[in-house]
Amino acid sequence: MSEWSPYVIRVVLHHYASKEKFERDDLPLYRETISSLTNKGLVVPNEFGYVDVTQKGEALVQAWCSTPTPILKWVDPRFESQSRDF
């Protein structure tokens, strides 16, 4: 399993962007995810029963947001040195 599955990314981004509870915070998977993210120092539960993103978590979100869009290249092997970016 990838360290950053779409579900984990969704949970981190939710808590980064919102102070509301996660819509399915009653699921075992959610509790496991929050526990894992807490152990990594990315989030911390607060005294009100919500989850806050730490500075380390904010840095992770900023890294995700600064990742460039991949470039797709179609290359005919006969002309590989002349490939073009699309």
Residue frames as a rotation matrix with the C-alpha (Angstrom) as fourth column:
MET 1
0.577 0.816 0.000 0.00
0.816 -0.577 0.000 0.00
0.000 0.000 -1.000 0.00
SER 2
-0.091 -0.570 0.816 1.23
0.508 -0.732 -0.455 3.47
0.857 0.373 0.356 -0.85
GLU 3
-0.680 -0.218 -0.700 2.10
0.726 -0.330 -0.603 5.74
-0.099 -0.918 0.383 2.04
TRP 4
-0.731 0.416 -0.540 -0.03
-0.308 -0.908 -0.284 8.45
-0.609 -0.041 0.792 0.43
SER 5
-0.623 0.618 0.479 -3.15
0.772 0.584 0.251 6.69
-0.125 0.526 -0.841 -0.77
PRO 6
-0.537 0.493 0.684 -5.94
0.170 -0.731 0.661 8.89
0.826 0.471 0.308 -2.13
TYR 7
0.526 0.766 -0.370 -7.85
0.517 0.058 0.854 8.30
0.675 -0.640 -0.366 1.11
VAL 8
0.112 -0.568 -0.815 -4.95
0.954 -0.167 0.248 9.44
-0.277 -0.806 0.524 3.32
ILE 9
-0.849 -0.399 0.346 -4.42
0.502 -0.814 0.293 12.50
0.165 0.422 0.891 1.12
ARG 10
-0.110 0.904 0.412 -8.15
0.259 -0.374 0.891 13.28
0.960 0.204 -0.193 1.35
VAL 11
0.586 0.306 -0.751 -8.05
0.772 0.071 0.631 13.09
0.246 -0.949 -0.195 5.16
VAL 12
-0.341 -0.797 -0.498 -4.99
0.862 -0.477 0.173 15.33
-0.376 -0.370 0.850 5.40
LEU 13
-0.834 0.028 0.551 -6.40
0.333 -0.770 0.544 17.86
0.439 0.637 0.633 2.94
HIS 14
0.240 0.971 -0.003 -9.75
0.508 -0.123 0.852 17.89
0.827 -0.206 -0.523 4.72
HIS 15
0.575 -0.026 -0.817 -8.15
0.806 -0.151 0.572 18.75
-0.139 -0.988 -0.066 8.04
TYR 16
-0.610 -0.792 -0.013 -5.81
0.756 -0.587 0.289 21.24
-0.237 0.167 0.957 6.37
ALA 17
-0.804 0.299 0.514 -8.69
0.196 -0.682 0.705 23.11
0.561 0.668 0.490 4.72
SER 18
0.133 0.969 0.210 -11.48
-0.188 -0.184 0.965 22.70
0.973 -0.168 0.158 7.28
LYS 19
-0.777 -0.283 0.562 -12.04
-0.579 -0.026 -0.815 22.83
0.246 -0.959 -0.144 11.02
GLU 20
0.302 0.949 0.089 -15.13
-0.947 0.287 0.144 20.62
0.111 -0.128 0.985 10.63
LYS 21
-0.011 -0.217 0.976 -15.24
-0.422 0.886 0.192 16.94
-0.906 -0.410 -0.101 11.53
PHE 22
-0.877 -0.286 -0.387 -14.45
-0.477 0.407 0.779 14.48
-0.065 0.867 -0.493 8.76
GLU 23
-0.108 0.969 -0.224 -17.72
-0.943 -0.029 0.332 13.16
0.315 0.247 0.916 7.31
ARG 24
0.678 0.320 -0.662 -16.97
-0.178 0.945 0.275 9.52
0.714 -0.068 0.697 8.22
ASP 25
-0.207 -0.822 0.531 -14.94
-0.761 -0.206 -0.615 9.93
0.614 -0.532 -0.583 11.39
ASP 26
0.370 0.427 0.825 -16.74
-0.857 0.501 0.125 6.92
-0.360 -0.753 0.551 12.89
LEU 27
0.868 -0.046 -0.494 -15.03
-0.274 0.786 -0.554 4.42
0.413 0.617 0.670 10.54
PRO 28
0.770 -0.632 0.081 -12.21
0.303 0.476 0.826 2.22
-0.561 -0.611 0.558 11.86
LEU 29
0.262 -0.687 0.677 -10.13
0.945 0.039 -0.326 3.16
0.197 0.725 0.659 8.78
TYR 30
0.537 -0.025 0.843 -10.41
0.048 -0.997 -0.060 6.84
0.842 0.073 -0.534 9.68
ARG 31
0.934 -0.172 0.315 -9.27
-0.341 -0.152 0.928 6.22
-0.112 -0.973 -0.200 13.26
GLU 32
0.555 -0.763 0.332 -6.34
0.676 0.646 0.354 4.11
-0.485 0.028 0.874 11.99
THR 33
0.294 -0.405 0.866 -5.41
0.755 -0.458 -0.470 6.84
0.586 0.792 0.171 9.52
ILE 34
0.728 0.010 0.685 -5.49
-0.289 -0.903 0.320 9.58
0.621 -0.431 -0.655 12.18
SER 35
0.882 -0.433 0.185 -3.40
-0.012 0.372 0.928 7.39
-0.471 -0.821 0.323 14.49
SER 36
0.350 -0.766 0.540 -0.81
0.920 0.390 -0.042 6.84
-0.179 0.511 0.841 11.74
LEU 37
0.327 -0.179 0.928 -0.75
0.454 -0.832 -0.320 10.54
0.829 0.526 -0.191 10.80
THR 38
0.914 0.005 0.406 -0.40
-0.341 -0.534 0.773 11.49
0.221 -0.845 -0.487 14.47
ASN 39
0.714 -0.677 0.179 2.52
0.385 0.593 0.707 9.07
-0.585 -0.436 0.684 14.88
LYS 40
0.114 -0.655 0.747 4.20
0.976 -0.067 -0.208 10.73
0.186 0.753 0.632 11.87
GLY 41
-0.448 -0.283 -0.848 3.71
0.616 -0.785 -0.063 14.16
-0.648 -0.551 0.526 13.44
LEU 42
-0.851 0.130 0.508 1.41
0.415 -0.425 0.804 15.38
0.320 0.896 0.308 10.66
VAL 43
0.024 0.893 0.449 -1.79
-0.151 -0.441 0.885 15.91
0.988 -0.089 0.124 12.67
VAL 44
-0.958 -0.224 -0.181 -2.73
0.145 0.171 -0.975 16.24
0.249 -0.959 -0.131 16.31
PRO 45
0.006 0.987 -0.160 -6.15
0.762 0.099 0.640 15.76
0.648 -0.126 -0.752 17.91
ASN 46
-0.663 -0.216 0.717 -7.23
-0.173 -0.887 -0.427 18.87
0.728 -0.407 0.551 19.81
GLU 47
-0.980 0.200 0.010 -9.18
0.020 0.146 -0.989 19.34
-0.200 -0.969 -0.147 23.02
PHE 48
-0.314 0.916 -0.249 -12.46
-0.806 -0.396 -0.440 19.86
-0.502 0.063 0.863 21.16
GLY 49
0.148 0.343 0.928 -12.43
0.052 0.934 -0.354 16.42
-0.988 0.101 0.120 19.51
TYR 50
0.968 0.109 -0.227 -11.25
-0.205 -0.180 -0.962 17.71
-0.146 0.978 -0.151 16.15
VAL 51
0.399 -0.870 0.290 -7.94
0.814 0.482 0.325 17.25
-0.423 0.106 0.900 14.37
ASP 52
0.792 -0.260 -0.553 -5.41
-0.352 -0.934 -0.065 19.98
-0.500 0.246 -0.831 13.59
VAL 53
0.770 -0.616 0.166 -2.67
0.488 0.402 -0.775 19.75
0.410 0.678 0.610 10.97
THR 54
0.504 -0.687 -0.523 0.80
0.508 -0.253 0.823 20.40
-0.698 -0.681 0.222 12.39
GLN 55
0.397 -0.470 -0.788 3.49
-0.651 -0.750 0.119 22.54
-0.647 0.466 -0.603 10.76
LYS 56
-0.696 -0.641 0.324 4.97
-0.277 0.656 0.702 19.32
-0.662 0.399 -0.634 9.38
GLY 57
-0.161 0.746 0.646 1.56
0.719 0.538 -0.441 18.44
-0.676 0.394 -0.623 7.92
GLU 58
0.725 0.382 -0.574 1.26
-0.019 -0.821 -0.571 21.91
-0.689 0.425 -0.588 6.39
ALA 59
-0.162 -0.871 -0.464 4.70
-0.730 -0.210 0.650 21.46
-0.664 0.444 -0.602 4.81
LEU 60
-0.675 -0.020 0.737 3.54
0.290 0.912 0.290 18.14
-0.678 0.410 -0.610 3.33
VAL 61
0.414 0.890 0.190 0.44
0.631 -0.130 -0.764 19.77
-0.656 0.436 -0.616 1.81
GLN 62
0.564 -0.273 -0.779 2.61
-0.488 -0.872 -0.047 22.55
-0.667 0.407 -0.625 0.37
ALA 63
-0.586 -0.802 0.113 4.90
-0.424 0.422 0.801 19.92
-0.690 0.422 -0.588 -1.15
TRP 64
-0.300 0.572 0.763 1.92
0.690 0.683 -0.241 18.15
-0.659 0.454 -0.599 -2.73
CYS 65
0.690 0.674 -0.263 0.64
0.357 -0.633 -0.687 21.46
-0.630 0.380 -0.678 -4.10
SER 66
0.343 -0.631 -0.695 4.00
-0.688 -0.673 0.271 22.39
-0.639 0.386 -0.666 -5.60
THR 67
-0.336 -0.408 0.849 4.36
0.229 0.839 0.494 19.09
-0.914 0.360 -0.188 -7.47
PRO 68
-0.564 0.103 -0.819 4.30
-0.714 -0.559 0.422 19.87
-0.415 0.823 0.389 -11.18
THR 69
0.605 0.791 0.091 1.82
-0.550 0.498 -0.670 18.25
-0.575 0.356 0.737 -13.51
PRO 70
-0.095 -0.669 0.737 3.43
0.225 0.707 0.670 15.25
-0.970 0.230 0.084 -15.23
ILE 71
-0.080 -0.036 -0.996 4.34
-0.888 -0.452 0.087 15.55
-0.454 0.891 0.004 -18.88
LEU 72
0.539 0.302 0.786 3.16
0.084 0.910 -0.407 12.91
-0.838 0.285 0.465 -21.29
LYS 73
-0.250 -0.664 -0.705 5.57
-0.791 -0.279 0.544 12.04
-0.558 0.694 -0.456 -24.07
TRP 74
0.823 0.393 0.411 4.70
-0.029 0.750 -0.660 10.03
-0.568 0.531 0.629 -27.17
VAL 75
0.002 -0.935 -0.353 7.89
-0.784 -0.221 0.581 8.76
-0.621 0.276 -0.734 -28.73
ASP 76
0.956 0.068 -0.286 8.45
-0.253 0.686 -0.682 6.79
0.150 0.724 0.673 -31.87
PRO 77
0.668 -0.728 0.153 11.54
0.232 0.400 0.887 4.75
-0.707 -0.557 0.436 -31.01
ARG 78
0.313 -0.559 0.767 13.02
0.946 0.114 -0.303 5.59
0.082 0.821 0.565 -34.40
PHE 79
0.053 -0.216 0.975 13.02
0.290 -0.931 -0.222 9.28
0.956 0.294 0.014 -33.45
GLU 80
0.486 0.208 -0.849 13.57
0.842 0.148 0.519 9.11
0.233 -0.967 -0.103 -29.70
SER 81
-0.491 -0.754 -0.436 16.13
0.829 -0.559 0.033 11.93
-0.269 -0.345 0.899 -29.70
GLN 82
-0.893 0.222 0.392 13.52
0.038 -0.830 0.556 14.21
0.449 0.511 0.733 -31.32
SER 83
-0.320 0.827 -0.461 10.70
0.918 0.392 0.066 13.61
0.235 -0.402 -0.885 -28.77
ARG 84
-0.553 0.262 0.791 8.25
-0.098 -0.963 0.250 16.42
0.827 0.061 0.558 -28.03
ASP 85
-0.918 0.289 -0.270 6.48
0.307 0.091 -0.947 17.37
-0.249 -0.953 -0.173 -24.82
PHE 86
-0.420 0.856 0.300 2.68
0.281 -0.192 0.940 17.63
0.863 0.479 -0.160 -24.84
